[in-house]
Every structure is written in C-alpha cells, then in structure tokens.
Amino acid sequence: MVLAIMGIMTIVAMPSLVKSIRGNRLRAGARTIVMAANYARTSAILRNQEMKLTIDKEHNQVSIDPLRSASPALPSDQIFRTETPAPEVEPDPGTNVPGEQQASATPFSSITRILDAVQIESFTADGKRSDTKNDSMAIVYQSNGRCTPFETRIIDEFGSRMVINVDAIGSIKVTQEGN
C-alpha cells in the first residue's frame, strides 16, 4: 500500500521536476551572459581600460578580452601579458600612509565560458540582427562603463527562449519567452 502511494506521488511529481530542470538550464545560460556582461563592464571601469565582450554563435560561447590600445612605451604584445614579473619595490616606511593601498597593474587574461544545454539563437547590436550560425558579436565596454546597447536571445532544445537586453549604461533586463 505504501509503495503504491509513493509510486503515484512520483508519477504526479515527475512532470514538474522535468520542467524545473529544463528551466534551470535556460536560466543558467542567461546568467552566464549576464555575468559576462557585468564582468566586462566592471573590469573596464576598474582598470580604466576598454574591454570587449564577444558572443560567438558558432562556438556557443561568450568571452571577455581587453582591447589593446596603442602605447609608445611598450610593444603591443607586452601591454597585458608579460613573461617576467615586475620586480617588487619596497615602499619607503616614511611615505606609506596607513590604510592606503597600492594600485595593482596585473595583466588581464581572457575569460571564455561555453553555454551548456542552450544555443545562442540571435543577437542584435547597432540595429543589426544576426541570425546566421557562424556569426559573432563584439561589444566594447568603455572605461566609463558605457557600451553599445545589445540584445541576445538564447533557446533550449524544447523551444523555450530567454532574451537578455543590455542598455547603454550596462543595465540588464532578462525576460523569458515561450514554454
């Protein structure tokens, strides 16, 4: 009798469990894009340097890279990646103010995240929409945190969609469409 009741409860609960798992995959994909956009914006502001967010439909991934800027002091291949660390300089004890932190000039490595169980369906920036499979879109975050407004649509294998809208100051709105 107890086994029969547990079996019936399992059969009743299974559809909602499956639907919840499907929704979690879609939300995780949207969260990946949102976190990448936030990280690119924050890095641009904190480093006072333009950062590039690339959304790649062909490889189904997002990546964040610094934009290389021309610098007369360093060759372009040494601006962000140096093979030997800079020597540590001991601060003069008489000039160090308590509580003051030294600025760090650590190089930025590119970050790439692959979207699992969802596909990038399309994206729109500058009024141009891309629907082809092998396109990618690069959004530049300026050092003041502003970017070109863009929209990215992701879809799961069941046809549910999420739309991620980012405005010029980096505010993000995520909406769900479909199932």
N, CA, C and O of each residue as an XYZ file, in Angstrom:
716
protein
N       0.817     -1.194      0.000
C       0.000      0.000      0.000
C       0.866      1.266      0.000
O       0.632      2.206     -0.760
N       1.881      1.254      0.885
C       2.773      2.413      0.970
C       3.532      2.599     -0.344
O       3.704      3.724     -0.811
N       3.983      1.498     -0.934
C       4.700      1.576     -2.208
C       3.811      2.107     -3.320
O       4.273      2.853     -4.184
N       2.544      1.729     -3.304
C       1.608      2.216     -4.313
C       1.423      3.732     -4.186
O       1.390      4.436     -5.195
N       1.303      4.228     -2.977
C       1.147      5.671     -2.743
C       2.405      6.413     -3.185
O       2.315      7.463     -3.821
N       3.582      5.870     -2.849
C       4.842      6.512     -3.260
C       4.982      6.510     -4.777
O       5.484      7.479     -5.346
N       4.551      5.448     -5.440
C       4.603      5.374     -6.897
C       3.706      6.409     -7.545
O       4.097      7.052     -8.519
N       2.513      6.574     -7.014
C       1.575      7.573     -7.542
C       2.132      8.978     -7.336
O       2.041      9.814     -8.235
N       2.702      9.248     -6.174
C       3.277     10.570     -5.896
C       4.444     10.862     -6.842
O       4.605     11.995     -7.295
N       5.254      9.851     -7.138
C       6.372     10.019     -8.048
C       5.874     10.341     -9.449
O       6.420     11.225    -10.109
N       4.860      9.648     -9.906
C       4.302      9.877    -11.239
C       3.713     11.279    -11.338
O       3.845     11.928    -12.376
N       3.071     11.753    -10.285
C       2.467     13.083    -10.281
C       3.551     14.168    -10.252
O       3.402     15.202    -10.902
N       4.624     13.948     -9.516
C       5.664     14.963     -9.338
C       6.652     15.022    -10.505
O       7.287     16.059    -10.699
N       6.801     13.972    -11.274
C       7.819     13.893    -12.318
C       7.721     15.004    -13.368
O       8.754     15.594    -13.685
N       6.551     15.330    -13.927
C       6.495     16.396    -14.948
C       6.994     17.747    -14.438
O       7.692     18.462    -15.156
N       6.646     18.092    -13.225
C       7.105     19.380    -12.703
C       8.606     19.365    -12.439
O       9.267     20.394    -12.576
N       9.150     18.217    -12.065
C      10.592     18.097    -11.861
C      11.336     18.263    -13.187
O      12.349     18.960    -13.251
N      10.837     17.630    -14.234
C      11.460     17.742    -15.560
C      11.393     19.188    -16.054
O      12.373     19.706    -16.589
N      10.255     19.833    -15.880
C      10.096     21.229    -16.307
C      11.047     22.137    -15.532
O      11.609     23.071    -16.104
N      11.231     21.880    -14.263
C      12.146     22.666    -13.442
C      13.586     22.517    -13.919
O      14.322     23.501    -13.978
N      13.990     21.310    -14.256
C      15.352     21.083    -14.746
C      15.560     21.800    -16.075
O      16.608     22.410    -16.287
N      14.573     21.737    -16.977
C      14.662     22.448    -18.258
C      14.818     23.946    -18.034
O      15.655     24.585    -18.673
N      14.028     24.503    -17.142
C      14.108     25.936    -16.856
C      15.439     26.332    -16.238
O      15.953     27.417    -16.509
N      15.998     25.462    -15.411
C      17.292     25.755    -14.797
C      18.399     25.879    -15.836
O      19.274     26.736    -15.709
N      18.370     25.038    -16.854
C      19.385     25.109    -17.912
C      19.304     26.427    -18.660
O      20.326     27.055    -18.935
N      18.104     26.842    -18.984
C      17.915     28.101    -19.696
C      18.343     29.283    -18.833
O      19.017     30.198    -19.307
N      17.946     29.254    -17.564
C      18.341     30.336    -16.650
C      19.857     30.374    -16.452
O      20.437     31.454    -16.344
N      20.501     29.213    -16.404
C      21.960     29.172    -16.250
C      22.651     29.786    -17.472
O      23.646     30.495    -17.327
N      22.136     29.521    -18.661
C      22.692     30.123    -19.870
C      22.543     31.639    -19.865
O      23.480     32.362    -20.203
N      21.365     32.116    -19.482
C      21.141     33.565    -19.402
C      22.035     34.185    -18.334
O      22.591     35.265    -18.534
N      22.171     33.503    -17.204
C      23.015     34.001    -16.124
C      24.477     34.107    -16.572
O      25.179     35.036    -16.171
N      24.938     33.171    -17.396
C      26.306     33.220    -17.908
C      26.532     34.484    -18.734
O      27.551     35.157    -18.582
N      25.583     34.801    -19.602
C      25.715     36.007    -20.428
C      25.640     37.261    -19.566
O      26.410     38.200    -19.769
N      24.723     37.282    -18.610
C      24.581     38.446    -17.719
C      25.856     38.661    -16.907
O      26.335     39.789    -16.791
N      26.403     37.590    -16.350
C      27.623     37.719    -15.544
C      28.808     38.162    -16.398
O      29.636     38.949    -15.940
N      28.899     37.671    -17.625
C      29.980     38.088    -18.519
C      29.864     39.575    -18.845
O      30.866     40.290    -18.852
N      28.649     40.041    -19.113
C      28.450     41.466    -19.407
C      28.787     42.325    -18.190
O      29.443     43.358    -18.323
N      28.344     41.904    -17.013
C      28.671     42.650    -15.792
C      30.174     42.667    -15.528
O      30.730     43.689    -15.127
N      30.827     41.529    -15.756
C      32.265     41.442    -15.511
C      33.047     42.319    -16.489
O      34.009     42.979    -16.097
N      32.637     42.327    -17.757
C      33.304     43.184    -18.747
C      33.154     44.655    -18.367
O      34.112     45.423    -18.458
N      31.963     45.045    -17.945
C      31.725     46.446    -17.552
C      32.548     46.816    -16.322
O      33.201     47.859    -16.295
N      32.514     45.958    -15.308
C      33.258     46.232    -14.077
C      34.761     46.291    -14.340
O      35.450     47.163    -13.809
N      35.271     45.376    -15.152
C      36.701     45.374    -15.475
C      37.093     46.637    -16.228
O      38.160     47.199    -15.981
N      36.247     47.086    -17.136
C      36.535     48.313    -17.887
C      36.641     49.511    -16.950
O      37.527     50.352    -17.099
N      35.737     49.580    -15.992
C      35.746     50.706    -15.052
C      36.947     50.617    -14.117
O      37.677     51.595    -13.956
N      37.157     49.459    -13.501
C      38.227     49.323    -12.509
C      39.617     49.449    -13.119
O      40.525     49.990    -12.488
N      39.785     48.957    -14.333
C      41.093     49.017    -14.987
C      41.267     50.283    -15.815
O      42.352     50.547    -16.334
N      40.198     51.063    -15.936
C      40.214     52.277    -16.744
C      40.702     51.946    -18.155
O      41.576     52.612    -18.709
N      40.102     50.890    -18.715
C      40.543     50.359    -19.995
C      39.346     49.730    -20.699
O      38.504     49.108    -20.052
N      39.265     49.884    -22.004
C      38.171     49.289    -22.755
C      38.270     47.770    -22.742
O      39.354     47.204    -22.889
N      37.122     47.116    -22.565
C      37.046     45.658    -22.558
C      36.064     45.230    -23.650
O      35.123     45.956    -23.970
N      36.292     44.054    -24.211
C      35.457     43.544    -25.293
C      34.740     42.278    -24.831
O      35.368     41.324    -24.371
N      33.422     42.288    -24.962
C      32.595     41.112    -24.716
C      32.241     40.541    -26.079
O      31.623     41.220    -26.899
N      32.631     39.292    -26.324
C      32.341     38.648    -27.604
C      31.338     37.529    -27.383
O      31.535     36.662    -26.531
N      30.268     37.555    -28.154
C      29.265     36.496    -28.123
C      29.394     35.752    -29.447
O      29.148     36.310    -30.516
N      29.784     34.492    -29.358
C      30.123     33.687    -30.529
C      29.085     32.585    -30.721
O      29.028     31.633    -29.943
N      28.257     32.721    -31.774
C      27.199     31.739    -32.019
C      27.762     30.415    -32.518
O      27.254     29.352    -32.159
N      28.803     30.466    -33.340
C      29.345     29.237    -33.921
C      29.868     28.287    -32.838
O      29.635     27.080    -32.902
N      30.574     28.837    -31.845
C      31.137     28.021    -30.777
C      30.275     28.030    -29.512
O      30.608     27.385    -28.518
N      29.158     28.772    -29.564
C      28.215     28.838    -28.449
C      28.904     29.254    -27.147
O      28.796     28.576    -26.125
N      29.613     30.382    -27.208
C      30.374     30.834    -26.045
C      30.410     32.355    -25.962
O      30.152     33.064    -26.934
N      30.737     32.823    -24.775
C      30.976     34.241    -24.545
C      32.395     34.383    -24.002
O      32.881     33.523    -23.268
N      33.050     35.485    -24.374
C      34.402     35.713    -23.873
C      34.604     37.189    -23.593
O      33.929     38.051    -24.156
N      35.553     37.457    -22.706
C      35.897     38.826    -22.307
C      37.393     38.990    -22.528
O      38.196     38.180    -22.066
N      37.753     40.048    -23.240
C      39.150     40.338    -23.536
C      39.390     41.831    -23.395
O      38.477     42.622    -23.633
N      40.597     42.236    -23.014
C      40.922     43.660    -23.037
C      41.157     44.109    -24.470
O      41.648     43.338    -25.295
N      40.811     45.339    -24.763
C      41.163     45.905    -26.059
C      42.570     46.444    -25.945
O      42.884     47.172    -25.004
N      43.391     46.108    -26.859
C      44.769     46.610    -26.835
C      44.765     48.031    -27.358
O      44.230     48.320    -28.428
N      45.367     48.901    -26.588
C      45.464     50.291    -27.017
C      46.909     50.590    -27.357
O      47.828     49.982    -26.807
N      47.100     51.514    -28.253
C      48.452     51.877    -28.661
C      49.173     52.545    -27.504
O      48.631     53.441    -26.857
N      50.376     52.113    -27.252
C      51.180     52.687    -26.184
C      52.608     52.849    -26.680
O      53.227     51.864    -27.082
N      53.149     54.056    -26.665
C      54.508     54.235    -27.160
C      55.555     53.600    -26.249
O      56.682     53.352    -26.679
N      55.193     53.338    -24.996
C      56.177     52.838    -24.054
C      56.430     51.338    -24.187
O      57.538     50.874    -23.919
N      55.417     50.578    -24.596
C      55.543     49.129    -24.660
C      55.110     48.618    -26.026
O      54.182     49.167    -26.620
N      55.760     47.583    -26.532
C      55.235     46.940    -27.737
C      53.852     46.369    -27.437
O      53.556     46.032    -26.290
N      52.999     46.259    -28.463
C      51.610     45.850    -28.238
C      51.488     44.471    -27.609
O      50.507     44.209    -26.912
N      52.458     43.572    -27.830
C      52.342     42.239    -27.245
C      52.768     42.204    -25.786
O      52.688     41.147    -25.159
N      53.212     43.302    -25.231
C      53.634     43.323    -23.838
C      52.742     44.181    -22.946
O      52.986     44.285    -21.743
N      51.732     44.783    -23.514
C      50.887     45.664    -22.716
C      50.165     44.890    -21.621
O      50.087     45.364    -20.487
N      49.632     43.703    -21.937
C      48.832     42.971    -20.972
C      49.474     41.680    -20.511
O      49.121     41.171    -19.448
N      50.383     41.148    -21.257
C      50.994     39.873    -20.896
C      52.494     40.020    -20.878
O      53.123     40.281    -21.904
N      53.047     39.854    -19.727
C      54.500     39.889    -19.609
C      54.970     38.549    -19.097
O      54.321     37.941    -18.247
N      56.094     38.086    -19.607
C      56.622     36.790    -19.210
C      57.311     36.847    -17.855
O      57.244     35.889    -17.084
N      57.965     37.951    -17.560
C      58.671     38.068    -16.285
C      57.938     39.071    -15.419
O      57.573     40.148    -15.891
N      57.718     38.733    -14.156
C      57.009     39.669    -13.281
C      57.884     40.887    -12.984
O      59.112     40.803    -12.952
N      57.221     42.006    -12.770
C      57.938     43.222    -12.420
C      58.572     43.053    -11.042
O      57.976     42.433    -10.162
N      59.778     43.600    -10.844
C      60.411     43.464     -9.531
C      59.607     44.190     -8.464
O      59.037     45.254     -8.701
N      59.578     43.588     -7.290
C      58.859     44.214     -6.185
C      59.697     45.349     -5.616
O      60.906     45.216     -5.422
N      59.040     46.453     -5.356
C      59.717     47.619     -4.801
C      59.217     47.813     -3.387
O      58.013     47.906     -3.148
N      60.141     47.874     -2.460
C      59.774     48.101     -1.068
C      59.383     49.565     -0.884
O      60.150     50.452     -1.260
N      58.215     49.837     -0.318
C      57.837     51.231     -0.080
C      58.695     51.838      1.022
O      59.133     51.154      1.946
N      58.919     53.132      0.895
C      59.667     53.860      1.902
C      58.791     53.982      3.145
O      57.699     54.544      3.063
N      59.245     53.461      4.314
C      58.394     53.474      5.510
C      57.919     54.868      5.892
O      56.856     54.998      6.499
N      58.663     55.905      5.559
C      58.275     57.262      5.931
C      57.170     57.831      5.073
O      56.513     58.789      5.480
N      56.940     57.263      3.877
C      55.924     57.821      2.977
C      54.660     56.987      2.907
O      53.681     57.410      2.293
N      54.655     55.818      3.518
C      53.490     54.954      3.461
C      52.419     55.421      4.445
O      52.648     55.474      5.653
N      51.261     55.755      3.915
C      50.155     56.213      4.748
C      49.350     54.991      5.178
O      48.975     54.183      4.328
N      49.068     54.828      6.504
C      48.282     53.671      6.944
C      46.929     53.627      6.243
O      46.260     54.648      6.081
N      46.541     52.414      5.829
C      45.253     52.236      5.175
C      45.277     52.490      3.687
O      44.303     52.172      3.004
N      46.355     53.055      3.149
C      46.436     53.331      1.722
C      46.870     52.068      0.989
O      47.798     51.383      1.418
N      46.206     51.766     -0.102
C      46.536     50.584     -0.861
C      47.293     50.971     -2.119
O      47.026     52.008     -2.727
N      48.239     50.127     -2.500
C      48.987     50.335     -3.726
C      48.150     49.853     -4.903
O      47.477     48.828     -4.794
N      48.176     50.565     -6.022
C      47.448     50.156     -7.213
C      48.126     48.943     -7.834
O      49.354     48.855     -7.866
N      47.332     48.024     -8.319
C      47.858     46.810     -8.926
C      47.703     46.886    -10.433
O      46.642     47.264    -10.931
N      48.745     46.534    -11.157
C      48.713     46.526    -12.613
C      48.830     45.098    -13.118
O      49.662     44.805    -13.978
N      48.001     44.210    -12.588
C      48.072     42.820    -13.000
C      47.515     42.667    -14.404
O      46.526     43.311    -14.756
N      48.144     41.817    -15.207
C      47.635     41.607    -16.560
C      46.292     40.899    -16.532
O      45.995     40.148    -15.603
N      45.492     41.140    -17.545
C      44.160     40.532    -17.638
C      44.219     39.383    -18.628
O      44.609     39.574    -19.779
N      43.841     38.212    -18.196
C      43.754     37.070    -19.098
C      42.342     37.015    -19.659
O      41.383     37.387    -18.981
N      42.218     36.562    -20.867
C      40.892     36.463    -21.450
C      40.093     35.374    -20.739
O      40.650     34.379    -20.276
N      38.785     35.580    -20.661
C      37.881     34.645    -19.987
C      36.866     34.166    -21.017
O      36.276     34.972    -21.737
N      36.666     32.862    -21.086
C      35.702     32.285    -22.026
C      34.786     31.319    -21.282
O      35.247     30.515    -20.471
N      33.495     31.401    -21.559
C      32.518     30.489    -20.979
C      31.672     29.895    -22.096
O      31.164     30.616    -22.955
N      31.527     28.590    -22.078
C      30.708     27.888    -23.064
C      29.316     27.696    -22.470
O      29.177     27.326    -21.304
N      28.294     27.948    -23.274
C      26.915     27.771    -22.825
C      26.517     26.314    -23.022
O      26.559     25.798    -24.139
N      26.135     25.657    -21.939
C      25.735     24.254    -21.993
C      24.223     24.142    -22.084
O      23.500     24.897    -21.434
N      23.747     23.209    -22.884
C      22.337     22.831    -22.990
C      21.430     23.926    -23.549
O      20.210     23.761    -23.554
N      21.992     25.033    -24.015
C      21.234     26.077    -24.695
C      22.060     26.557    -25.889
O      23.270     26.339    -25.947
N      21.398     27.204    -26.827
C      22.068     27.742    -28.004
C      21.820     29.241    -28.083
O      20.758     29.728    -27.697
N      22.807     29.962    -28.584
C      22.610     31.380    -28.883
C      21.817     31.430    -30.184
O      22.300     31.000    -31.232
N      20.604     31.954    -30.108
C      19.728     31.974    -31.280
C      20.025     33.175    -32.168
O      20.156     33.030    -33.383
N      20.132     34.355    -31.575
C      20.398     35.566    -32.352
C      20.890     36.655    -31.411
O      20.776     36.549    -30.190
N      21.436     37.696    -32.008
C      21.788     38.881    -31.249
C      21.627     40.106    -32.126
O      21.707     40.038    -33.353
N      21.400     41.220    -31.465
C      21.188     42.485    -32.158
C      22.024     43.557    -31.469
O      22.015     43.688    -30.245
N      22.747     44.321    -32.290
C      23.505     45.478    -31.787
C      23.561     46.510    -32.906
O      23.652     46.152    -34.080
N      23.506     47.765    -32.553
C      23.511     48.850    -33.546
C      22.406     48.682    -34.584
O      22.566     49.085    -35.736
N      21.285     48.087    -34.175
C      20.174     47.894    -35.093
C      20.381     46.776    -36.096
O      19.540     46.576    -36.973
N      21.479     46.041    -35.989
C      21.764     44.947    -36.913
C      21.533     43.627    -36.193
O      22.078     43.388    -35.116
N      20.715     42.771    -36.805
C      20.406     41.477    -36.204
C      21.142     40.374    -36.952
O      21.214     40.376    -38.180
N      21.675     39.449    -36.201
C      22.370     38.319    -36.797
C      21.588     37.050    -36.514
O      21.276     36.743    -35.364
N      21.277     36.322    -37.567
C      20.571     35.056    -37.423
C      21.354     33.895    -38.016
O      20.892     32.756    -37.959
N      22.519     34.153    -38.579
C      23.283     33.062    -39.192
C      24.096     32.329    -38.140
O      24.428     32.892    -37.097
N      24.410     31.093    -38.411
C      25.041     30.187    -37.435
C      26.453     30.599    -37.043
O      26.839     30.426    -35.887
N      27.239     31.143    -37.979
C      28.658     31.361    -37.701
C      29.015     32.804    -37.359
O      30.183     33.180    -37.451
N      28.065     33.596    -36.979
C      28.350     34.990    -36.625
C      28.839     35.115    -35.190
O      28.599     34.252    -34.345
N      29.527     36.212    -34.949
C      29.859     36.591    -33.578
C      29.671     38.094    -33.461
O      29.705     38.819    -34.455
N      29.474     38.544    -32.248
C      29.248     39.954    -31.990
C      30.226     40.407    -30.920
O      30.397     39.742    -29.898
N      30.861     41.533    -31.159
C      31.771     42.102    -30.173
C      31.180     43.407    -29.649
O      30.865     44.314    -30.420
N      31.037     43.487    -28.344
C      30.540     44.688    -27.680
C      31.700     45.276    -26.884
O      32.332     44.573    -26.096
N      31.977     46.546    -27.086
C      33.067     47.212    -26.372
C      32.491     47.969    -25.184
O      31.595     48.802    -25.327
N      33.027     47.659    -24.009
C      32.700     48.410    -22.800
C      33.784     49.453    -22.604
O      34.961     49.119    -22.473
N      33.385     50.714    -22.585
C      34.344     51.807    -22.417
C      34.764     51.909    -20.961
O      34.133     51.323    -20.081
N      35.817     52.646    -20.715
C      36.343     52.763    -19.356
C      35.373     53.478    -18.409
O      35.557     53.432    -17.193
N      34.348     54.134    -18.948
C      33.330     54.749    -18.093
C      32.138     53.818    -17.863
O      31.167     54.207    -17.213
N      32.204     52.577    -18.396
C      31.158     51.586    -18.177
C      30.071     51.555    -19.229
O      29.181     50.706    -19.175
N      30.129     52.473    -20.190
C      29.100     52.504    -21.238
C      29.417     51.501    -22.338
O      30.573     51.134    -22.551
N      28.364     51.063    -23.038
C      28.544     50.134    -24.154
C      27.463     50.384    -25.193
O      26.525     51.145    -24.958
N      27.602     49.743    -26.335
C      26.556     49.758    -27.348
C      25.411     48.882    -26.839
O      25.645     47.736    -26.458
N      24.190     49.390    -26.825
C      23.073     48.546    -26.375
C      22.962     47.299    -27.263
O      23.155     47.368    -28.477
N      22.649     46.162    -26.636
C      22.523     44.934    -27.407
C      21.487     44.013    -26.793
O      21.099     44.148    -25.633
N      21.052     43.066    -27.624
C      20.082     42.051    -27.206
C      20.599     40.692    -27.663
O      21.069     40.545    -28.791
N      20.511     39.708    -26.786
C      20.897     38.335    -27.119
C      19.732     37.421    -26.783
O      19.127     37.540    -25.718
N      19.419     36.505    -27.696
C      18.363     35.522    -27.490
C      18.994     34.146    -27.416
O      19.796     33.771    -28.272
N      18.620     33.386    -26.373
C      19.078     32.013    -26.257
C      17.860     31.101    -26.263
O      16.763     31.508    -25.882
N      18.067     29.865    -26.699
C      16.975     28.910    -26.828
C      17.437     27.543    -26.349
O      18.591     27.167    -26.550
N      16.533     26.798    -25.713
C      16.884     25.434    -25.310
C      16.309     24.446    -26.320
O      15.649     24.850    -27.277
N      16.554     23.162    -26.113
C      16.130     22.153    -27.087
C      14.617     21.973    -27.152
O      14.115     21.310    -28.059
N      13.885     22.551    -26.207
C      12.436     22.425    -26.189
C      11.736     23.662    -26.747
O      10.507     23.725    -26.766
N      12.508     24.637    -27.197
C      11.937     25.837    -27.805
C      11.690     26.987    -26.854
O      11.187     28.025    -27.283
N      12.022     26.848    -25.582
C      11.885     27.967    -24.645
C      13.018     28.951    -24.911
O      14.138     28.556    -25.233
N      12.710     30.235    -24.773
C      13.690     31.278    -25.063
C      13.834     32.233    -23.891
O      12.907     32.431    -23.106
N      15.021     32.822    -23.794
C      15.242     33.944    -22.891
C      15.900     35.048    -23.701
O      16.735     34.796    -24.569
N      15.505     36.272    -23.395
C      16.040     37.439    -24.085
C      16.783     38.276    -23.061
O      16.233     38.629    -22.018
N      18.050     38.596    -23.365
C      18.877     39.416    -22.485
C      19.069     40.756    -23.180
O      19.666     40.813    -24.256
N      18.571     41.836    -22.582
C      18.710     43.186    -23.122
C      19.663     43.978    -22.242
O      19.500     44.012    -21.022
N      20.655     44.614    -22.853
C      21.607     45.450    -22.133
C      21.540     46.844    -22.746
O      21.676     47.004    -23.958
N      21.329     47.851    -21.897
C      21.264     49.218    -22.414
C      22.642     49.874    -22.388
O      23.626     49.244    -22.001
N      22.711     51.130    -22.797
C      23.988     51.828    -22.970
C      24.776     51.997    -21.678
O      26.002     52.100    -21.718
N      24.103     52.028    -20.537
C      24.848     52.189    -19.270
C      25.062     50.862    -18.557
O      25.506     50.833    -17.409
N      24.748     49.764    -19.236
C      25.038     48.442    -18.695
C      23.940     47.818    -17.863
O      24.144     46.762    -17.264
N      22.762     48.457    -17.814
C      21.643     47.840    -17.084
C      21.129     46.656    -17.898
O      21.046     46.720    -19.125
N      20.786     45.575    -17.199
C      20.421     44.351    -17.887
C      19.007     43.924    -17.491
O      18.631     43.957    -16.319
N      18.235     43.523    -18.509
C      16.878     43.010    -18.281
C      16.779     41.659    -18.975
O      17.117     41.534    -20.151
N      16.318     40.652    -18.248
C      16.162     39.305    -18.794
C      14.681     38.946    -18.758
O      14.029     39.078    -17.723
N      14.149     38.487    -19.906
C      12.761     38.058    -19.978
C      12.702     36.666    -20.607
O      13.552     36.303    -21.420
N      11.690     35.895    -20.220
C      11.527     34.550    -20.755
C      10.377     34.554    -21.747
O       9.339     35.174    -21.514
N      10.576     33.849    -22.863
C       9.546     33.701    -23.879
C       9.261     32.225    -24.096
O      10.114     31.383    -23.817
N       8.109     31.911    -24.574
C       7.799     30.527    -24.929
C       7.344     29.713    -23.732
O       6.774     30.235    -22.773
N       7.619     28.393    -23.821
C       7.132     27.433    -22.823
C       7.521     27.873    -21.465
O       7.205     27.200    -20.484
